[in-house]
């Protein structure tokens, strides 16, 4: 069973920053790096993977950079994590001949996926009450 590494955490942070940019404006890596405090080179790797996964687009040139490939309300946290990390909470290997354990792991997998089905646009709303406590 895998967890979420810094790859997923930082990739989600970059996507969150991009979700706040105007739709018609691409953000440069240096802007995203400053807002997420993630290194430029690591962001390049993450954004490249997110581009290949169809979640961001890149634009070349002086006004180039990255922007979301879809509206923030169309992208789930699960999609972002799975592009960067692979399948979330899948059991590895055989758990034996126990049908009960097979159902248990399948149920856990679905519940964890459900937690990550939050839309990128819903992050601010879902956790805004906690923001003021920080």
PEKABEL-V803256 format. One record per run of one state. SS is the DSSP state (@ for helix, = for strand, . for the rest). FROM is the first residue (numbers start at 1). LEN is the number of residues. If there is no record, write none. Layout:
BEGIN
<<SS | FROM | LEN> <SS | FROM | LEN>>
END
This chain:
BEGIN
<<. | 1 | 5> <@ | 6 | 14> <. | 20 | 7> <= | 27 | 1> <. | 28 | 1> <@ | 29 | 8> <. | 37 | 3> <@ | 40 | 13> <. | 53 | 3> <= | 56 | 4> <. | 60 | 5> <= | 65 | 4> <. | 69 | 3> <@ | 72 | 3> <. | 75 | 1> <= | 76 | 1> <@ | 77 | 9> <. | 86 | 13> <@ | 99 | 17> <. | 116 | 3> <= | 119 | 1> <@ | 120 | 12> <. | 132 | 3>>
END
